[in-house]
Amino acid sequence: MINRRSGGFTLIEVLVALLVFALIATTSAEVGSQYIGSYERIRDKTLAGWIAENRMNELRLEVAFPAIGEQVRELEYGEYRWRVISEVIGTEEPTIRRVDVTVERFSGEQSEPRRVHTLSGFIGEQGRK
């Protein structure tokens, strides 16, 4: 009697191997996508934080006490376009102002930016001339 079994894989074994490979490839692609999304969020939060801190320090270093109101400006920073909204709010103490700095990033060709970071702080009048 002749043994007809050769040393190759059966069709079932090949299909199972392809299924395992497809599952691994799909999972790897999903993890890679999540990593890229996390990287972009962290990058945007970091840059927006720097922009907000810079704006807050600009207001603190101005000679004149900041007037109550809102100021909006756009700038280019780190290869991206940003909108910075500085809102100066009065407090019960007339020599202290609350400042909220909101930083938004324009994405691609979108007309409206998305909010990335908000920083709040207080500025006092003492020492200004």
C-alpha positions as CSV (number, residue, x, y, z in Angstrom):
1,M,0.0,0.0,0.0
2,I,1.3,3.5,-0.9
3,N,1.1,6.4,1.6
4,R,-0.5,9.3,-0.3
5,R,-0.2,11.9,2.5
6,S,2.3,14.6,1.5
7,G,4.1,17.0,3.8
8,G,2.0,20.1,3.0
9,F,-0.7,22.0,4.9
10,T,-4.4,21.1,4.6
11,L,-6.9,23.7,3.4
12,I,-8.3,24.1,6.9
13,E,-4.9,24.8,8.3
14,V,-4.2,27.4,5.7
15,L,-7.6,29.1,6.4
16,V,-7.0,29.1,10.1
17,A,-3.5,30.6,9.6
18,L,-5.0,33.3,7.3
19,L,-7.7,34.1,9.9
20,V,-5.1,34.5,12.7
21,F,-3.0,36.7,10.5
22,A,-6.0,38.9,9.6
23,L,-7.0,39.3,13.3
24,I,-3.4,40.3,14.2
25,A,-3.2,42.8,11.2
26,T,-6.6,44.3,12.1
27,T,-5.6,44.8,15.8
28,S,-2.2,46.2,14.8
29,A,-3.8,48.8,12.5
30,E,-6.3,49.8,15.2
31,V,-3.6,50.2,17.8
32,G,-1.5,52.3,15.4
33,S,-4.5,54.5,14.6
34,Q,-5.1,55.1,18.3
35,Y,-1.4,55.9,18.9
36,I,-1.5,58.5,16.1
37,G,-4.7,60.1,17.5
38,S,-3.2,60.3,21.0
39,Y,0.0,61.8,19.7
40,E,-2.0,64.5,17.8
41,R,-4.1,65.3,20.9
42,I,-1.0,65.6,23.1
43,R,0.8,67.7,20.6
44,D,-2.1,70.1,20.2
45,K,-2.6,70.4,24.0
46,T,1.1,71.1,24.5
47,L,1.2,73.8,21.9
48,A,-2.1,75.3,23.0
49,G,-0.8,75.4,26.6
50,W,2.3,77.3,25.6
51,I,0.2,79.8,23.6
52,A,-2.2,80.3,26.5
53,E,0.7,80.8,29.0
54,N,2.4,83.2,26.6
55,R,-0.7,85.3,26.3
56,M,-1.3,85.3,30.0
57,N,2.2,86.5,30.6
58,E,1.9,89.2,27.9
59,L,-1.2,90.6,29.8
60,R,0.7,90.4,33.1
61,L,3.7,92.3,31.7
62,E,1.7,95.1,30.1
63,V,2.2,98.4,31.8
64,A,-1.5,99.3,31.7
65,F,-4.0,97.4,33.8
66,P,-6.1,95.3,31.4
67,A,-9.5,96.6,30.6
68,I,-12.6,94.4,30.9
69,G,-13.6,92.9,27.6
70,E,-12.7,90.3,25.1
71,Q,-9.9,90.2,22.5
72,V,-9.6,87.7,19.7
73,R,-6.6,87.2,17.5
74,E,-5.2,84.6,15.2
75,L,-1.6,83.5,14.9
76,E,0.7,80.9,13.3
77,Y,2.5,78.7,15.8
78,G,4.2,75.3,15.3
79,E,3.0,74.9,11.7
80,Y,-0.6,75.4,12.6
81,R,-3.1,78.3,12.7
82,W,-4.6,79.2,16.1
83,R,-7.3,81.5,17.5
84,V,-6.6,83.0,20.9
85,I,-9.5,84.5,22.8
86,S,-8.5,86.6,25.9
87,E,-11.5,87.5,28.1
88,V,-10.8,89.9,31.0
89,I,-13.6,89.8,33.6
90,G,-14.0,92.2,36.6
91,T,-14.1,90.8,40.1
92,E,-15.6,92.1,43.4
93,E,-12.1,93.5,44.1
94,P,-11.6,96.4,41.6
95,T,-7.8,96.0,41.7
96,I,-8.0,92.4,40.5
97,R,-9.1,91.0,37.1
98,R,-9.9,87.4,36.1
99,V,-8.5,86.4,32.7
100,D,-9.6,83.4,30.7
101,V,-7.5,82.5,27.7
102,T,-9.0,80.1,25.3
103,V,-6.9,78.6,22.5
104,E,-8.5,77.0,19.4
105,R,-6.8,75.3,16.4
106,F,-7.9,75.5,12.8
107,S,-7.8,72.1,11.1
108,G,-7.2,72.1,7.4
109,E,-9.8,74.1,5.5
110,Q,-12.4,74.2,8.2
111,S,-13.8,77.7,8.8
112,E,-14.4,77.1,12.5
113,P,-11.6,76.0,14.8
114,R,-11.9,73.5,17.6
115,R,-11.2,74.4,21.2
116,V,-8.0,72.8,22.5
117,H,-7.1,74.5,25.8
118,T,-8.4,77.1,28.3
119,L,-6.3,78.8,31.0
120,S,-7.6,81.0,33.7
121,G,-5.7,83.3,36.0
122,F,-5.8,86.6,37.9
123,I,-4.0,89.9,37.3
124,G,-3.6,92.5,40.0
125,E,-3.2,96.3,39.6
126,Q,-0.5,96.9,42.1
127,G,2.9,97.9,40.8
128,R,1.5,99.3,37.5
129,K,1.9,102.9,36.5
